[in-house]
Amino acid sequence: MTVLARKTEWNEVRLPPEIAGQFSDVDYFEVVVTRKGRLLLSPVNPQEKEERVKEEIQELGVAEDDLRAAAAALLGRRG
C-alpha cells in the first residue's frame, strides 16, 4: 500500500488514518534515514528501548556511578 503523508508547519509528519489505524496501540516510532534518503519508521516500545540501552552500557563496562558523574559534569556540578 502506498499513501501520502503530509509534513505540517510544525515539522510533524501525519500518518494517514488507514496507516495509523494499523498501529493504534503504538505511541513511538524509531526513525531511520537510509543512505538513499528514505525514512523508515519502526514501532518502538520505550521500555524495551531503555532495556536495550542499559544492556549496551553494561556490555561496554560503564558503571552507573560513571554515568552519574558524567551527567553531573555536563550539568556543571560535582558528584
PyRosetta script that sets phi, psi and omega in degrees:
from pyrosetta import init, pose_from_sequence

init()
pose = pose_from_sequence("MTVLARKTEWNEVRLPPEIAGQFSDVDYFEVVVTRKGRLLLSPVNPQEKEERVKEEIQELGVAEDDLRAAAAALLGRRG")
pose.set_psi(1, 131.3)
pose.set_omega(1, 176.7)
pose.set_phi(2, -121.7)
pose.set_psi(2, 124.0)
pose.set_omega(2, 177.5)
pose.set_phi(3, -137.1)
pose.set_psi(3, 163.6)
pose.set_omega(3, 178.5)
pose.set_phi(4, -94.4)
pose.set_psi(4, 141.6)
pose.set_omega(4, 172.3)
pose.set_phi(5, -116.2)
pose.set_psi(5, 146.3)
pose.set_omega(5, -176.0)
pose.set_phi(6, -110.9)
pose.set_psi(6, 137.9)
pose.set_omega(6, 173.6)
pose.set_phi(7, -90.7)
pose.set_psi(7, 126.9)
pose.set_omega(7, -178.0)
pose.set_phi(8, -81.6)
pose.set_psi(8, 174.3)
pose.set_omega(8, 178.6)
pose.set_phi(9, -67.3)
pose.set_psi(9, -14.7)
pose.set_omega(9, 177.2)
pose.set_phi(10, -97.3)
pose.set_psi(10, 17.9)
pose.set_omega(10, -179.9)
pose.set_phi(11, 60.3)
pose.set_psi(11, 32.9)
pose.set_omega(11, 174.1)
pose.set_phi(12, -102.5)
pose.set_psi(12, 137.6)
pose.set_omega(12, 176.0)
pose.set_phi(13, -97.5)
pose.set_psi(13, 122.9)
pose.set_omega(13, -178.8)
pose.set_phi(14, -96.3)
pose.set_psi(14, 123.2)
pose.set_omega(14, 177.9)
pose.set_phi(15, -77.8)
pose.set_psi(15, 135.8)
pose.set_omega(15, 176.3)
pose.set_phi(16, -61.1)
pose.set_psi(16, 147.4)
pose.set_omega(16, -177.1)
pose.set_phi(17, -53.6)
pose.set_psi(17, -37.4)
pose.set_omega(17, -178.5)
pose.set_phi(18, -67.8)
pose.set_psi(18, -23.4)
pose.set_omega(18, 175.9)
pose.set_phi(19, -88.8)
pose.set_psi(19, -49.6)
pose.set_omega(19, -178.6)
pose.set_phi(20, -56.8)
pose.set_psi(20, -35.4)
pose.set_omega(20, 179.8)
pose.set_phi(21, -61.7)
pose.set_psi(21, -25.4)
pose.set_omega(21, 178.7)
pose.set_phi(22, -77.5)
pose.set_psi(22, -12.3)
pose.set_omega(22, -177.9)
pose.set_phi(23, -127.2)
pose.set_psi(23, 39.9)
pose.set_omega(23, -174.5)
pose.set_phi(24, -63.1)
pose.set_psi(24, -23.3)
pose.set_omega(24, -179.6)
pose.set_phi(25, -96.1)
pose.set_psi(25, 8.9)
pose.set_omega(25, -177.4)
pose.set_phi(26, -110.9)
pose.set_psi(26, 131.1)
pose.set_omega(26, 178.1)
pose.set_phi(27, -105.7)
pose.set_psi(27, -24.8)
pose.set_omega(27, -175.4)
pose.set_phi(28, -125.8)
pose.set_psi(28, 144.3)
pose.set_omega(28, 175.5)
pose.set_phi(29, -129.6)
pose.set_psi(29, 136.3)
pose.set_omega(29, 172.1)
pose.set_phi(30, -81.7)
pose.set_psi(30, 135.7)
pose.set_omega(30, -177.6)
pose.set_phi(31, -114.2)
pose.set_psi(31, 127.7)
pose.set_omega(31, 177.8)
pose.set_phi(32, -123.3)
pose.set_psi(32, 133.9)
pose.set_omega(32, 174.2)
pose.set_phi(33, -101.2)
pose.set_psi(33, 120.9)
pose.set_omega(33, -178.3)
pose.set_phi(34, -78.8)
pose.set_psi(34, 169.4)
pose.set_omega(34, 178.1)
pose.set_phi(35, -61.0)
pose.set_psi(35, -26.6)
pose.set_omega(35, 179.5)
pose.set_phi(36, -89.2)
pose.set_psi(36, 7.1)
pose.set_omega(36, 176.7)
pose.set_phi(37, 82.1)
pose.set_psi(37, 16.5)
pose.set_omega(37, 177.5)
pose.set_phi(38, -90.2)
pose.set_psi(38, 149.1)
pose.set_omega(38, 175.5)
pose.set_phi(39, -98.7)
pose.set_psi(39, 130.3)
pose.set_omega(39, 175.5)
pose.set_phi(40, -115.0)
pose.set_psi(40, 125.7)
pose.set_omega(40, 178.0)
pose.set_phi(41, -106.7)
pose.set_psi(41, 131.5)
pose.set_omega(41, 176.3)
pose.set_phi(42, -127.7)
pose.set_psi(42, 130.0)
pose.set_omega(42, 177.5)
pose.set_phi(43, -60.4)
pose.set_psi(43, 139.6)
pose.set_omega(43, -177.7)
pose.set_phi(44, -134.2)
pose.set_psi(44, 137.3)
pose.set_omega(44, 170.2)
pose.set_phi(45, -95.4)
pose.set_psi(45, 116.6)
pose.set_omega(45, -176.1)
pose.set_phi(46, -55.3)
pose.set_psi(46, -35.3)
pose.set_omega(46, 179.7)
pose.set_phi(47, -65.6)
pose.set_psi(47, -40.2)
pose.set_omega(47, 178.5)
pose.set_phi(48, -65.0)
pose.set_psi(48, -40.7)
pose.set_omega(48, 179.0)
pose.set_phi(49, -62.9)
pose.set_psi(49, -43.1)
pose.set_omega(49, 179.2)
pose.set_phi(50, -61.1)
pose.set_psi(50, -43.2)
pose.set_omega(50, 179.2)
pose.set_phi(51, -62.9)
pose.set_psi(51, -40.8)
pose.set_omega(51, 178.3)
pose.set_phi(52, -61.4)
pose.set_psi(52, -42.8)
pose.set_omega(52, -179.6)
pose.set_phi(53, -64.1)
pose.set_psi(53, -43.7)
pose.set_omega(53, 179.0)
pose.set_phi(54, -60.4)
pose.set_psi(54, -42.5)
pose.set_omega(54, 179.3)
pose.set_phi(55, -63.2)
pose.set_psi(55, -42.1)
pose.set_omega(55, 179.5)
pose.set_phi(56, -64.5)
pose.set_psi(56, -38.7)
pose.set_omega(56, 178.4)
pose.set_phi(57, -64.3)
pose.set_psi(57, -42.8)
pose.set_omega(57, 178.1)
pose.set_phi(58, -62.5)
pose.set_psi(58, -41.7)
pose.set_omega(58, 179.6)
pose.set_phi(59, -62.3)
pose.set_psi(59, -31.0)
pose.set_omega(59, 178.1)
pose.set_phi(60, -78.2)
pose.set_psi(60, -10.1)
pose.set_omega(60, 179.0)
pose.set_phi(61, 80.4)
pose.set_psi(61, 21.7)
pose.set_omega(61, 179.5)
pose.set_phi(62, -89.3)
pose.set_psi(62, 126.4)
pose.set_omega(62, -179.4)
pose.set_phi(63, -85.8)
pose.set_psi(63, 157.1)
pose.set_omega(63, 179.9)
pose.set_phi(64, -59.9)
pose.set_psi(64, -37.3)
pose.set_omega(64, 178.0)
pose.set_phi(65, -63.7)
pose.set_psi(65, -34.3)
pose.set_omega(65, 177.4)
pose.set_phi(66, -63.5)
pose.set_psi(66, -41.2)
pose.set_omega(66, 179.3)
pose.set_phi(67, -65.8)
pose.set_psi(67, -41.5)
pose.set_omega(67, 178.3)
pose.set_phi(68, -63.1)
pose.set_psi(68, -42.9)
pose.set_omega(68, 180.0)
pose.set_phi(69, -64.3)
pose.set_psi(69, -40.2)
pose.set_omega(69, 179.0)
pose.set_phi(70, -65.9)
pose.set_psi(70, -42.4)
pose.set_omega(70, 178.8)
pose.set_phi(71, -63.6)
pose.set_psi(71, -43.1)
pose.set_omega(71, 179.0)
pose.set_phi(72, -62.7)
pose.set_psi(72, -40.8)
pose.set_omega(72, 179.0)
pose.set_phi(73, -64.5)
pose.set_psi(73, -40.3)
pose.set_omega(73, 178.9)
pose.set_phi(74, -66.3)
pose.set_psi(74, -31.5)
pose.set_omega(74, 179.9)
pose.set_phi(75, -87.7)
pose.set_psi(75, 0.7)
pose.set_omega(75, 176.9)
pose.set_phi(76, 82.6)
pose.set_psi(76, 19.9)
pose.set_omega(76, 177.9)
pose.set_phi(77, -118.7)
pose.set_psi(77, 159.6)
pose.set_omega(77, 174.5)
pose.set_phi(78, -105.6)
pose.set_psi(78, 136.0)
pose.set_omega(78, -176.3)
pose.set_phi(79, -103.8)
pose.dump_pdb("model.pdb")
